Amino acid sequence: MKLLKGLYISERFYLALTIVVVMMVVGFFKSVYYYIAVPLFFAAVVIFFIDVALLFANRNAIEARRDMMDKLSNGDENDIQILLQSTYRFTVEVKVIDELPFQFQSRDMAFSFSMEAGSKRILAYKVRPTKRGEYHFGGVNVYTRTAMGLVERRFKFSQDHMVRVYPSFIQMRKYELLAISNRLVELGIKKMRKVGHNMEFDQIKEYVPGDDVRTLNWKATARKARLMVNQYQDERSQQVYSVIDMGRTMKMPFDGLSLVDYAINASLVISNIAMHKQDKAGIITFSHKVRNILPASKRNNQLHQILEMLYNQKSGFLETDFERLYATVKQKINQRALLLLYTNFESLSGLKRQLPYLRRIAKDHLLVVVFFENTELRALLDKPVKALDSIYAKTIAEKFAFEKRQIVKELRKYGIHAVLTPPENLTVNTINKYLELKARGAI
């Protein structure tokens, strides 16, 4: 029960008061109980006011604040801390309740502990958002009480704190750091052996032992009267577009995230990796129409623009129009580029309806179709069969799984690269494909 601002009567006081009242009622019949109950009643009132005085003597007895990043990473564990400091001159019992955004559907983020006089405490927990957008945190509620525990005092801090949830920049930074330290293999990224030479000419330099004698430049050698060789460098400034299907088939959820969110997180990572490889990164999003186009570039603020653009993307319920995608790519991208198309085909017939447009895109660009393995079907196929209906379900699941493999073969038959991947392995498999194509000089 709330009496004054921040003051609450605890259940312990109500229990003591109930006992005293019962004794007073019984005292009307047996006076001995009455004479015991009256002193107890006045003692409870005195202790009550002493408890109130102890808790409210110091106006700012507790200081607390929520410490977190100014933005959260979608699909990742994000760290949040609550910093507490007590200026009470005695030990108090503390209960902390943090008001989380409704998107987390959590109402049990509470901590209970004791704080000694003048002590500090750090409470840490993690949250995992599964949708991009604005998340509104409520207040940090701190309840204190003395050892008597008759009343509680509430403090409230950090009210109405809004943070945005962006595509997985934590995942992006993790891959970036491992790429810089040449440790991508730890995440399953394969080491790709370069085939032949990358034929982007850099300069003519004097031969030193160890240079490839096949690159000797005989005309320059004759002019300089000493051995000269051509030096080549990795091909750079290739355009790499992440093309994300925002249509109905990409709304399917896996582990709390939709396929669109998996594709967006992977696009952010691959864009960052491509720019570290000195390539240009761009984004195209489409559904029944082409929504956004961010031209490929490697400017300093390109990654920030990609992050801001992907933050606002939402999938819809309409069917995807690949014909419009082809027309837009034909009009907007004049140079041969690598197109990583994130979409999802559940059946071979679904692919064949869109195959003519994919083949036209593949004539002008290097097209990689990245689509998803249904992990729920895989789990069903791995279950042992115990009844007749399980046989029927497993047979149908096998049919769908077989069609996924047929889609890969159908795409490769027309020279279109295909990546069939579980959602959780999307980023690793996409990077592997990109590095493979770079090593082969296919871009």
ZABARO-918723 format. One record per residue (C-alpha): residue in three letters; x, y, z. Coordinates in steps of 0.001 Angstrom, whole numbers, padded with zeros to 6 digits, always signed. Layout:
// residues N
ALAXYZ...
// end
This chain:
// residues 443
MET+000000+000000+000000LYS+001350+003453-000966LEU+001001+006257+001602LEU+003420+008991+000497LYS+005647+009380-002520GLY+008084+006486-002452LEU+006684+004984+000771TYR+005147+001511+000797ILE+003950-000559+003757SER+005297-004073+003646GLU+003436-007306+004223ARG+005426-007826+007412PHE+003786-004755+009029TYR+000306-005900+007966LEU+000970-009307+009495ALA+002078-007785+012806LEU-000880-005400+012833THR-003317-008244+012124ILE-001971-010243+015055VAL-002327-007253+017392VAL-005919-006543+016238VAL-006892-010192+016740MET-005441-010109+020236MET-007407-006917+021029VAL-010653-008493+019812VAL-010004-011590+021897GLY-009189-009237+024787PHE-012842-008241+025047PHE-013508-011765+026268LYS-010247-012371+028081SER-008752-009156+029381VAL-005253-010590+029681TYR-004938-010545+025885TYR-006145-006945+025759TYR-003478-005752+028160ILE-000827-007507+026045ALA-002195-006253+022708VAL-002318-002544+023582PRO+001426-002201+024370LEU+002218-004279+021301PHE+000122-001954+019154PHE+001909+001168+020394ALA+005275-000590+020032ALA+004454-001452+016405VAL+003496+002171+015705VAL+006734+003452+017268ILE+008847+000937+015327PHE+006948+001880+012163PHE+007863+005567+012500ILE+011460+004713+013413ASP+011666+002581+010258VAL+010256+005438+008169ALA+012700+007903+009732LEU+015698+005663+009023LEU+014747+005149+005374PHE+013827+008771+004622ALA+016446+010602+006678ASN+018724+010901+003641ARG+017031+012357+000567ASN+019496+010834-001933ALA+020285+007660-000044ILE+020509+005589-003228GLU+021985+006529-006594ALA+021449+004309-009628ARG+021803+004500-013398ARG+021493+002148-016346ASP+024696+001846-018367MET+024353+000577-021945MET+025311+001362-025521ASP+023417+004039-027392LYS+022258+001373-029861LEU+021631-002372-029673SER+022679-005103-032096ASN+019862-007200-033544GLY+020046-010937-032892ASP+023020-010615-030504GLU+023471-010656-026748ASN+023826-007026-025658ASP+025310-006170-022255ILE+023434-003898-019855GLN+024645-002800-016424ILE+022938-001065-013509LEU+025326+000901-011284LEU+024204+001358-007671GLN+025625+003338-004776SER+024267+003496-001223THR+024872+006422+001147TYR+022913+004832+003990ARG+024846+004505+007242PHE+023543+001006+007816THR+022921-002168+005847VAL+019724-002204+003792GLU+017885-004869+001854VAL+017594-003843-001792LYS+015381-005022-004639VAL+016015-003672-008151ILE+013424-003988-010928ASP+014356-002813-014431GLU+011482-001942-016769LEU+012399-003537-020110PRO+010830-002640-023491PHE+007682-004572-024357GLN+009459-006226-027306PHE+011384-008455-024886GLN+008162-009723-023257SER+009987-009967-019939ARG+008574-008840-016597ASP+010935-010666-014251MET+014146-008641-014523ALA+014610-008245-010751PHE+017581-008494-008374SER+017455-008839-004579PHE+020492-008461-002298SER+021915-006635+000732MET+023998-003456+000525GLU+026335-002451+003311ALA+026711+001148+004427GLY+028298+003318+001712SER+028848+000379-000652LYS+028619+000151-004448ARG+027179-002598-006617ILE+027140-003403-010346LEU+024299-005543-011712ALA+024833-007044-015168TYR+022494-008848-017527LYS+022039-009402-021257VAL+019179-008786-023684ARG+018727-010229-027175PRO+016486-008154-029445THR+014999-009930-032451LYS+013458-006976-034284ARG+014932-003736-035564GLY+013374-000474-034436GLU+012969+001748-031398TYR+013038+000172-027929HIS+011808+002229-024956PHE+013243+001328-021562GLY+011273+002404-018520GLY+012682+003299-015133VAL+015113+001530-012842ASN+013096+000949-009659VAL+015069+000485-006450TYR+013236-000620-003295THR+015039-000389+000057ARG+014111-001523+003538THR+015824-001913+006902ALA+016282-005127+008863MET+012903-004424+010561GLY+011263-004503+007138LEU+008000-002776+008076VAL+008127-000256+005218GLU+009843+000095+001856ARG+011122+003174+000081ARG+011127+003341-003714PHE+013626+005252-005840LYS+013184+005582-009609PHE+015976+006426-012076SER+016736+006506-015827GLN+013155+006932-016954ASP+012020+006788-020591HIS+015321+005810-022217MET+014954+005100-025962VAL+017555+003122-027929ARG+017502+001908-031505VAL+018143-001685-032512TYR+020306-001811-035635PRO+021382-004735-037832SER+024037-006858-036177PHE+027021-004493-035894ILE+028464-006752-033173GLN+028690-009575-035700MET+030164-007146-038236ARG+032904-006017-035839LYS+033707-009592-034869TYR+034311-010609-038481GLU+036197-007375-039141LEU+038624-007910-036262LEU+039246-011530-037210ALA+039780-010534-040849ILE+042342-007911-039855SER+044196-010431-037659ASN+043887-013135-040370ARG+041902-015433-038039LEU+038667-015830-040011VAL+039279-019581-040155GLU+038212-019735-036483LEU+034638-018917-037589GLY+034598-021467-040395ILE+035861-019167-043173LYS+037887-021289-045568LYS+041347-020314-046747MET+041129-019807-050515ARG+044147-020510-052724LYS+044412-018011-055539VAL+044303-019560-058990GLY+046688-017946-061501HIS+047367-014213-061544ASN+045111-011340-060820MET+045610-009352-063998GLU+045294-005803-062683PHE+048620-004194-063603ASP+050354-002164-060892GLN+053881-001196-062017ILE+057153-002284-063633LYS+059931-002867-061137GLU+063447-004266-061053TYR+063725-008012-060702VAL+064728-009382-057291PRO+065282-013051-056453GLY+061962-014675-055741ASP+059958-012767-058361ASP+058024-014864-060874VAL+060208-015095-064004ARG+057045-015466-066083THR+056311-011789-065462LEU+059584-010563-067018ASN+059054-007528-069229TRP+061546-007987-072051LYS+061032-004539-073605ALA+061719-002790-070321THR+064658-005137-069708ALA+066176-004144-073046ARG+065742-000432-072355LYS+067156-000570-068803ALA+069831-003183-069530ARG+068754-005071-066409LEU+065977-007496-065623MET+062579-005831-065144VAL+059296-007525-064183ASN+055638-006579-064286GLN+054032-006307-060863TYR+050340-007101-060434GLN+047981-006423-057564ASP+044677-007806-056424GLU+041839-006561-058544ARG+040117-003738-056725SER+037079-001497-056977GLN+034790-004327-058038GLN+031126-003676-057304VAL+029508-005992-054731TYR+025754-005585-054264SER+023694-007273-051558VAL+020233-007693-053091ILE+017667-008465-050378ASP+014230-009919-051086MET+011764-008254-048686GLY+008741-010252-049862ARG+006428-012777-048285THR+008771-015783-048392MET+011365-013954-046290LYS+009055-013460-043285MET+009631-017027-042108PRO+011103-017025-038553PHE+014064-019029-037268ASP+015329-018754-033683GLY+013365-015549-033147LEU+014699-013749-036231SER+013021-013589-039631LEU+014928-014587-042771VAL+014989-010890-043710ASP+016913-010087-040525TYR+019404-012889-041197ALA+019902-011503-044716ILE+020285-007931-043435ASN+022874-008970-040828ALA+024836-010934-043439SER+024653-008018-045905LEU+026166-005663-043358VAL+029049-008067-042672ILE+029773-008856-046336SER+029670-005150-047221ASN+032263-004426-044550ILE+034486-007333-045689ALA+034200-006234-049338MET+035251-002686-048492HIS+038250-004033-046562LYS+039141-005907-049757GLN+039050-002516-051536ASP+035827-003396-053372LYS+032747-001190-053570ALA+029696-002232-051549GLY+026068-001411-052354ILE+022560-002453-051313ILE+019326-003129-053205THR+016079-004032-051435PHE+012963-005120-053328SER+009620-006889-053031HIS+006682-006209-055381LYS+008703-003134-056375VAL+012285-002018-055955ARG+012351-000157-052639ASN+015847+001237-052122ILE+019095+001395-054062LEU+022349+002491-052469PRO+024967+002679-055274ALA+028145+000690-054671SER+030944+002798-053232LYS+033861+002600-050820ARG+033562+006103-049385ASN+034371+006579-045717ASN+030704+006993-044769GLN+029396+004186-046990LEU+029131+001664-044164HIS+027193+004160-042047GLN+024779+004758-044930ILE+024319+000996-045352LEU+023598+000621-041631GLU+021052+003444-041610MET+019316+002157-044741LEU+019050-001425-043480TYR+017741-000227-040110ASN+014442+000921-041632GLN+013744-002092-043872LYS+010599-004143-043264SER+009331-007222-045049GLY+005848-007343-046566PHE+003202-009895-047483LEU+003173-009317-051256GLU+004787-011581-053834THR+008264-010628-055020ASP+008562-009179-058544PHE+011850-010373-060073GLU+010971-008776-063415ARG+011148-005318-061843LEU+014401-006266-060179TYR+015885-007228-063545ALA+014717-003963-065160THR+016195-001905-062309VAL+019527-003739-062348LYS+019700-003336-066126GLN+019102+000388-065841LYS+021075+001286-062707ILE+024147-000985-062731ASN+026142-000405-065908GLN+029354-002139-064827ARG+029688-005886-064276ALA+029126-006538-060582LEU+028788-009335-058065LEU+025126-009608-057002LEU+024464-011559-053808LEU+020729-012204-054026TYR+019189-013184-050658THR+015844-014836-051275ASN+014006-018056-050533PHE+012551-020707-052852GLU+010507-023443-051220SER+009772-025401-054410LEU+011245-026032-057843SER+008137-024630-059498GLY+008604-021409-057532LEU+012114-021082-058933LYS+011076-021808-062519ARG+008629-018911-062476GLN+011503-016535-061733LEU+014297-018344-063579PRO+013992-016349-066865TYR+014691-013093-065017LEU+017561-014605-063040ARG+019153-015863-066264ARG+018924-012391-067812ILE+020573-010841-064764ALA+023317-013497-064865LYS+024176-012564-068489ASP+025402-009129-067411HIS+026550-009777-063846LEU+027987-012467-061617LEU+024857-013645-059799VAL+024900-015673-056587VAL+021490-016807-055316VAL+021588-017336-051549PHE+018553-019162-050158PHE+017716-021034-047002GLU+017570-024610-045857ASN+014488-025350-043764THR+016029-026441-040468GLU+012645-027557-039113LEU+012423-030090-041945ARG+015961-031246-041204ALA+015035-031841-037561LEU+011967-033820-038696LEU+014087-035961-041036ASP+016504-036787-038220LYS+013750-038025-035893PRO+013214-041796-035637VAL+009969-043098-037146LYS+007585-044607-034565ALA+004152-044540-036222LEU+002509-044605-039639ASP+001692-040881-039621SER+005381-040178-038905ILE+006267-042045-042105TYR+003915-039827-044120ALA+005307-036644-042534LYS+008892-037756-043084THR+008211-038625-046723ILE+006761-035172-047401ALA+009687-033529-045590GLU+012130-035523-047712LYS+010337-034346-050846PHE+010761-030673-049853ALA+014415-031218-048891PHE+015046-032931-052236GLU+013474-030007-054099LYS+015877-027618-052361ARG+018801-029636-053724GLN+017184-029677-057151ILE+016951-025877-057066VAL+020723-025688-056581LYS+021311-027975-059581GLU+018855-026044-061728LEU+020577-022740-061007ARG+024042-024118-061659LYS+022859-025601-064946TYR+022441-022032-066232GLY+025715-020749-064799ILE+024161-019133-061732HIS+026013-019682-058481ALA+023876-020970-055608VAL+024356-021142-051853LEU+021922-023275-049850THR+022505-022575-046178PRO+020887-022874-042758PRO+019999-019387-041450GLU+022524-019540-038615ASN+025385-020233-041073LEU+024345-017612-043613THR+027117-015093-042896VAL+029947-017652-042913ASN+028765-019339-046109THR+028274-016006-047896ILE+031772-014813-046991ASN+033210-018131-048138LYS+031494-017744-051509TYR+032713-014171-051899LEU+036315-015128-051086GLU+036106-018117-053424LEU+034998-015914-056320LYS+037704-013379-055506ALA+040356-016108-055455ARG+039210-017419-058825GLY+039222-013928-060305ALA+035576-014394-061293ILE+034491-010915-060241
// end
